[in-house]
Amino acid sequence: MRLTPHQLNRSTLQRQLLLRREQLSVVEAFGRVLALQAQEPPSPYLALWNRIERFDPAELEAAFTNQDVVKATLMRITQHAVLAVEYPLLHEAMQGTLCGSRLNDRRFRSTGLSIEQADALVPHVLDFLSEPRRNADVDQMVADHLGRDPDQYIWWALRTFGPIWRVPNGDRWSFGAYPEFIAANKEDAPSPSAGIGYLFRRYLEAFGPASRQDFGQFALLRQSEVKPEVDLLADELVRLEGPGGQVLYDVAGASIPEGDVTAPPRLLPMWDSVLFAYKDRTRIIPEEYRKSVIRSNGDSLPTLLVDGYVVGVWRPVEEGIEATAFHPLPDGAWDGLELEAERLVAFLADRPPTIYSRYSRWWSELPDGECRIIGTSSPG
């Protein structure tokens, strides 16, 4: 079965709860979407607002507080929010990438510690993190243990690859400006290969159909790590053909919507998962807009979706939502975005209005397009 580009687009939207908002709990939603990128604290909230019918932010706050959902460094060496029960397998899948990204980095090497010494430090750090600690606390503890002056790059490496969670300590978005850390509840960890196999199956459930290369992009795993695990799962998976003839995998029994299914407008947050889930970004982002949306340092701007594809970007301003479309949109598309913006303004009404403001420099580099202030009317 050869799939069309539109079918792949609609499949992504369906599995990521973007074809329609669904009546799900926060935990149920994470079970569907797998993970939400979370280095900016508002982003998981806005991601779920786009996906859950009548989303209550207090439910996500409670999930973080109760450790039903946790925030940790995982795929692509970035902060993700995931279900706590899935964290051990996801962390094992990413362990090689996380370790390599830090222990082979010149900043860690400048500390003079060997990889073996770093590994030996981990149990001591985890014992210290039996209660929440800030960066300066751990820097000093490590320095005292080693009998040397504090060096920020030792803890910088350890907090990336160790089984460590962020602690919710902020108002409104759960995580504050000064992070705190705690040791993860991670017992009887599986092997890294078991974790990769698990992550691949869950990835397909949340983002499939997809290729091995897509999965490698999503997780930042080498194909030499991915291929053996995919081969082991091959008999359990469905093989499909992509638009260019490439091999795509999917879980058995998963539905694939027709390409002509209507896709509603959406205002996605920074770093929404759908923007990073595939090697071929054109499943969601037209190639001519990719560099405007995903900046050279990896920042991903908040995006406007129309008919399932990125058409521009948005940001909050005092008057409402500033929406910039990279090409002319019909009035009907603007009407749909207007309604979404009204809902978003209402959602943000009792929260800090300055979300994403520190990224405002990117707006001076946007291509020419139509800019409107939307969401100024009272929501119906």
C-alpha positions as CSV (number, residue, x, y, z in Angstrom):
1,M,0.0,0.0,0.0
2,R,1.5,3.3,-1.1
3,L,0.5,6.2,1.0
4,T,0.1,9.8,-0.2
5,P,1.7,12.8,1.5
6,H,-1.8,13.9,2.6
7,Q,-2.5,10.6,4.2
8,L,0.7,10.8,6.2
9,N,-0.1,14.4,7.2
10,R,-3.6,13.3,8.4
11,S,-2.2,10.3,10.2
12,T,0.2,12.5,12.2
13,L,-2.6,14.9,13.1
14,Q,-5.0,12.1,14.1
15,R,-2.5,10.3,16.3
16,Q,-1.3,13.6,17.8
17,L,-4.9,14.6,18.7
18,L,-4.8,17.5,16.2
19,L,-7.7,16.4,13.9
20,R,-10.0,17.2,16.8
21,R,-9.8,17.9,20.5
22,E,-10.7,14.8,22.4
23,Q,-12.2,14.3,25.9
24,L,-9.2,12.7,27.7
25,S,-7.5,13.1,31.0
26,V,-3.9,14.4,31.0
27,V,-2.5,10.9,31.6
28,E,-4.6,9.5,28.8
29,A,-3.4,12.2,26.4
30,F,0.2,11.4,27.2
31,G,-0.6,7.8,26.6
32,R,-1.6,8.8,23.1
33,V,1.0,11.4,22.1
34,L,4.0,9.8,24.0
35,A,6.0,12.9,24.9
36,L,5.8,16.7,24.8
37,Q,8.9,18.8,24.4
38,A,9.1,21.0,27.5
39,Q,12.2,23.1,27.8
40,E,9.9,26.2,27.8
41,P,7.5,25.6,30.7
42,P,4.3,26.9,28.9
43,S,4.8,24.6,25.9
44,P,3.3,21.3,27.4
45,Y,0.3,23.3,28.6
46,L,-0.3,24.9,25.2
47,A,0.3,21.5,23.5
48,L,-2.4,19.9,25.6
49,W,-4.7,22.9,25.1
50,N,-4.6,22.2,21.4
51,R,-5.4,18.5,22.0
52,I,-7.8,18.1,24.9
53,E,-11.4,19.2,24.9
54,R,-11.9,21.7,27.8
55,F,-8.3,21.2,29.0
56,D,-7.8,22.2,32.6
57,P,-4.3,23.3,33.3
58,A,-4.7,22.4,37.0
59,E,-4.8,18.8,35.9
60,L,-1.4,19.0,34.4
61,E,-0.1,20.9,37.4
62,A,-1.3,18.1,39.6
63,A,0.2,15.4,37.3
64,F,3.6,17.1,37.6
65,T,3.2,17.5,41.4
66,N,2.1,13.8,41.9
67,Q,4.8,12.6,39.5
68,D,2.3,11.0,37.2
69,V,4.0,13.1,34.5
70,V,7.7,14.0,34.8
71,K,10.0,16.4,33.1
72,A,13.5,15.1,32.1
73,T,16.2,15.2,29.5
74,L,15.3,12.5,26.9
75,M,14.8,12.5,23.1
76,R,17.0,14.9,21.1
77,I,18.8,15.7,24.4
78,T,16.0,18.1,25.3
79,Q,13.6,18.4,28.1
80,H,10.4,16.3,27.6
81,A,7.3,15.7,29.7
82,V,6.4,12.0,29.7
83,L,4.5,9.5,31.8
84,A,6.5,8.5,34.9
85,V,5.7,4.8,34.3
86,E,7.3,5.0,30.8
87,Y,10.4,7.0,31.9
88,P,12.7,4.0,32.7
89,L,12.4,2.5,29.3
90,L,12.6,5.9,27.5
91,H,15.7,6.8,29.5
92,E,17.4,3.5,28.8
93,A,16.7,4.0,25.1
94,M,18.3,7.4,25.2
95,Q,21.2,6.6,27.5
96,G,23.9,6.2,24.9
97,T,23.0,9.4,23.1
98,L,22.7,11.4,26.4
99,C,26.1,10.1,27.7
100,G,27.9,10.6,24.4
101,S,26.5,14.2,24.0
102,R,28.1,15.3,27.3
103,L,31.1,13.0,28.1
104,N,32.6,13.6,24.7
105,D,32.0,17.3,24.8
106,R,35.0,19.6,25.2
107,R,33.3,21.3,28.1
108,F,33.2,18.1,30.1
109,R,36.7,17.1,29.0
110,S,37.9,20.5,30.3
111,T,37.0,19.3,33.8
112,G,39.8,16.7,33.7
113,L,37.5,13.9,34.8
114,S,37.5,10.6,33.0
115,I,34.3,8.9,31.9
116,E,34.9,6.3,34.6
117,Q,35.1,9.0,37.3
118,A,31.9,10.6,36.0
119,D,30.1,7.2,36.1
120,A,31.3,6.7,39.7
121,L,29.9,10.0,40.7
122,V,26.4,9.2,39.6
123,P,25.3,7.1,42.7
124,H,26.6,9.8,45.1
125,V,24.7,12.5,43.2
126,L,21.5,10.4,43.2
127,D,21.8,10.0,46.9
128,F,22.1,13.7,47.3
129,L,19.0,14.2,45.1
130,S,16.8,12.3,47.5
131,E,15.3,15.7,48.0
132,P,15.1,18.7,45.6
133,R,18.3,20.5,45.0
134,R,19.3,23.5,42.9
135,N,22.3,23.6,40.5
136,A,24.5,25.5,43.0
137,D,23.8,22.9,45.6
138,V,24.9,20.0,43.4
139,D,27.9,21.8,42.1
140,Q,29.1,22.3,45.7
141,M,28.3,18.7,46.7
142,V,30.3,17.4,43.7
143,A,33.2,19.7,44.5
144,D,33.3,18.6,48.1
145,H,33.2,15.0,47.2
146,L,36.1,15.4,44.7
147,G,38.0,17.7,47.0
148,R,38.3,20.5,44.3
149,D,36.8,23.8,43.3
150,P,33.3,23.7,41.9
151,D,33.1,23.2,38.1
152,Q,29.7,23.7,36.6
153,Y,30.4,21.3,33.7
154,I,30.6,18.2,35.8
155,W,27.0,18.6,37.0
156,W,26.0,19.8,33.6
157,A,27.0,16.5,32.2
158,L,25.6,14.3,35.0
159,R,22.2,16.0,35.0
160,T,21.9,15.2,31.3
161,F,22.5,11.5,31.3
162,G,21.7,10.5,34.9
163,P,18.2,9.3,35.9
164,I,17.1,12.7,37.1
165,W,13.8,14.6,37.0
166,R,13.0,18.3,37.2
167,V,11.0,19.3,40.3
168,P,7.9,21.5,39.8
169,N,8.6,24.7,41.6
170,G,7.0,27.4,39.7
171,D,3.7,29.3,39.6
172,R,1.3,28.9,36.6
173,W,3.5,26.8,34.4
174,S,4.8,24.3,37.1
175,F,8.5,25.0,36.5
176,G,10.2,28.2,37.6
177,A,13.3,30.1,36.4
178,Y,15.6,28.4,38.9
179,P,15.4,24.7,38.3
180,E,15.4,22.1,41.0
181,F,16.3,18.4,40.5
182,I,15.5,15.1,42.2
183,A,16.5,11.5,41.6
184,A,14.1,9.6,39.3
185,N,12.1,6.7,40.6
186,K,13.9,4.2,38.3
187,E,14.4,0.7,39.6
188,D,15.4,-2.5,37.7
189,A,16.2,-0.6,34.6
190,P,15.9,-2.7,31.3
191,S,18.8,-2.9,28.8
192,P,19.2,0.0,26.4
193,S,18.3,-2.2,23.5
194,A,15.0,-3.1,25.1
195,G,14.4,0.6,25.6
196,I,15.0,1.4,22.0
197,G,12.5,-1.3,20.9
198,Y,9.9,0.0,23.3
199,L,10.5,3.6,22.2
200,F,10.2,2.7,18.5
201,R,6.8,0.9,19.0
202,R,5.5,3.8,21.1
203,Y,6.8,6.3,18.5
204,L,4.8,4.5,15.8
205,E,1.7,4.5,17.9
206,A,2.1,8.3,18.4
207,F,3.6,9.4,15.0
208,G,3.4,6.5,12.5
209,P,3.5,5.4,9.8
210,A,7.2,6.3,9.7
211,S,10.6,5.2,8.6
212,R,13.7,4.1,10.6
213,Q,15.2,7.4,9.5
214,D,12.2,9.3,10.9
215,F,12.6,7.6,14.2
216,G,16.3,8.3,14.3
217,Q,15.5,12.0,13.8
218,F,12.8,12.0,16.5
219,A,15.0,10.4,19.1
220,L,18.5,11.4,17.8
221,L,19.6,7.8,17.6
222,R,22.1,6.4,15.1
223,Q,20.8,4.0,12.4
224,S,23.3,1.4,13.7
225,E,21.4,1.5,17.0
226,V,17.9,1.6,15.4
227,K,18.1,-1.1,12.7
228,P,18.8,-4.1,14.9
229,E,15.8,-3.3,17.1
230,V,13.5,-2.6,14.2
231,D,14.6,-6.0,12.6
232,L,13.7,-7.7,15.9
233,L,10.2,-6.2,15.8
234,A,9.7,-6.7,12.1
235,D,7.2,-9.6,12.4
236,E,5.0,-7.6,14.7
237,L,4.9,-4.5,12.5
238,V,3.1,-3.6,9.3
239,R,5.3,-2.4,6.4
240,L,3.9,0.3,4.1
241,E,5.3,2.3,1.2
242,G,5.8,6.0,1.4
243,P,5.1,8.5,-1.4
244,G,8.7,8.1,-2.7
245,G,8.7,4.4,-2.4
246,Q,10.5,4.4,1.0
247,V,9.7,1.7,3.6
248,L,7.5,2.9,6.4
249,Y,6.5,0.9,9.5
250,D,3.4,1.0,11.6
251,V,1.8,-0.9,14.4
252,A,-0.7,-3.5,13.5
253,G,-4.3,-2.4,13.4
254,A,-3.6,1.3,13.4
255,S,-6.0,3.4,11.3
256,I,-4.8,5.7,8.6
257,P,-7.3,8.5,7.6
258,E,-7.9,9.4,4.1
259,G,-6.0,12.4,2.8
260,D,-9.2,14.5,2.3
261,V,-10.2,14.5,6.0
262,T,-10.7,18.1,7.1
263,A,-8.0,19.4,9.4
264,P,-8.9,22.3,11.8
265,P,-6.7,25.4,12.3
266,R,-4.4,25.2,15.3
267,L,-1.9,27.6,17.1
268,L,0.9,25.2,18.2
269,P,3.4,26.1,20.9
270,M,7.1,26.4,20.5
271,W,8.8,23.0,19.8
272,D,5.6,21.1,19.3
273,S,6.4,17.5,18.8
274,V,5.0,17.2,15.3
275,L,7.6,19.6,14.0
276,F,10.5,17.4,15.0
277,A,9.1,13.9,14.6
278,Y,10.3,13.1,11.0
279,K,13.4,13.4,8.9
280,D,11.2,14.7,6.2
281,R,9.8,17.8,7.8
282,T,7.5,18.4,4.8
283,R,4.9,16.1,6.4
284,I,3.9,19.2,8.4
285,I,6.2,22.1,7.3
286,P,6.5,23.2,3.7
287,E,10.1,23.2,2.8
288,E,10.1,26.9,1.9
289,Y,9.1,27.7,5.5
290,R,11.3,25.3,7.4
291,K,14.2,27.7,8.1
292,S,11.8,30.5,9.2
293,V,10.1,28.1,11.7
294,I,13.0,26.1,12.9
295,R,15.9,28.5,13.5
296,S,19.6,27.7,13.1
297,N,20.1,27.1,16.8
298,G,17.2,24.7,17.1
299,D,14.6,27.2,18.4
300,S,11.2,26.4,16.9
301,L,8.7,29.2,16.8
302,P,5.0,28.9,17.7
303,T,3.2,28.0,14.5
304,L,-0.1,28.5,12.7
305,L,-1.6,25.3,11.2
306,V,-4.1,25.6,8.4
307,D,-5.4,22.5,6.6
308,G,-2.8,20.5,8.5
309,Y,0.3,22.4,7.4
310,V,2.4,25.3,8.8
311,V,1.5,28.5,7.2
312,G,3.1,31.0,9.6
313,V,3.9,31.8,13.2
314,W,2.2,33.6,16.1
315,R,3.1,35.2,19.4
316,P,1.2,36.9,22.2
317,V,1.1,40.7,22.3
318,E,-0.8,43.1,24.5
319,E,-3.7,43.4,22.1
320,G,-4.2,39.7,21.5
321,I,-2.3,37.2,19.2
322,E,0.0,38.5,16.5
323,A,-0.3,36.1,13.6
324,T,2.0,36.2,10.6
325,A,1.1,34.2,7.6
326,F,3.9,33.5,5.1
327,H,1.5,33.5,2.1
328,P,-2.0,34.9,1.5
329,L,-4.8,33.0,3.3
330,P,-8.5,32.9,2.4
331,D,-10.9,34.7,4.6
332,G,-12.2,31.3,5.9
333,A,-8.8,30.3,7.1
334,W,-8.4,33.6,9.0
335,D,-11.9,33.1,10.5
336,G,-10.8,29.7,11.9
337,L,-7.5,31.2,13.3
338,E,-9.5,34.1,14.8
339,L,-11.7,31.6,16.7
340,E,-8.7,29.7,18.0
341,A,-6.9,32.9,19.0
342,E,-10.0,34.0,21.0
343,R,-9.9,30.7,22.9
344,L,-6.1,31.0,23.4
345,V,-6.4,34.6,24.7
346,A,-9.0,33.4,27.2
347,F,-6.8,30.5,28.2
348,L,-3.9,32.8,28.8
349,A,-5.9,35.5,30.6
350,D,-4.9,34.6,34.2
351,R,-1.4,33.5,33.3
352,P,1.8,35.5,32.6
353,P,1.2,37.3,29.3
354,T,4.9,37.3,28.3
355,I,5.3,33.7,27.2
356,Y,8.1,33.3,24.6
357,S,9.0,37.0,24.8
358,R,12.7,36.2,25.1
359,Y,12.6,34.8,21.5
360,S,11.2,38.0,20.0
361,R,14.5,38.6,18.1
362,W,13.4,35.9,15.6
363,W,10.4,38.0,14.4
364,S,12.7,40.6,12.9
365,E,14.0,37.9,10.5
366,L,10.6,36.6,9.3
367,P,9.9,36.6,5.6
368,D,7.4,39.1,4.2
369,G,3.8,38.0,4.9
370,E,0.5,39.2,6.1
371,C,0.4,40.1,9.8
372,R,-2.8,40.5,11.8
373,I,-3.7,40.9,15.4
374,I,-6.4,38.2,16.1
375,G,-8.2,37.0,19.2
376,T,-9.3,40.4,20.3
377,S,-13.0,39.6,20.4
378,S,-14.7,38.0,23.4
379,P,-14.9,34.2,22.9
380,G,-18.3,32.8,22.3
